[in-house]
């Protein structure tokens, strides 16, 4: 390219775009919130899988005899419990897991609200010069 001719389709910095310190802070905050959202979603998947395992265990216990002794793991050891005690323990564990899931979902919702607000502000200023879309959007 002689004489300073510009290649068509090549990236040309737009001299009209100015990123202020506040804008950069918003971009950084969005990135941080997005990373937190990814972590929360991964934790949510783990908790939901744990809940499914507890529900499967409850279903299996329903098939057992009333006088059966159930080996129940507590930490690194197993204790033998009767069926009723094991069912009660599993129900309590399910309730705890549901509360954890609910809390994670609430945190995800709060983050999504913050991210949506930041997106609106940044897209309003930078338009197509910024891409804030995540894989799931």
ABEGO torsion letter per residue (X at the ends): XBGGBBBBGBBBBBAABBBBAAAAAAAAAAAAAAAAAAAAAAAAAAAAAAAAAAAAAAAAAAABBAABBBBBBBEABBBBBBAAAAAAAAAAAAAAAAAAAAAAAAAAAAAAAAAAAAAAAAAAAAEAABBABBAAX
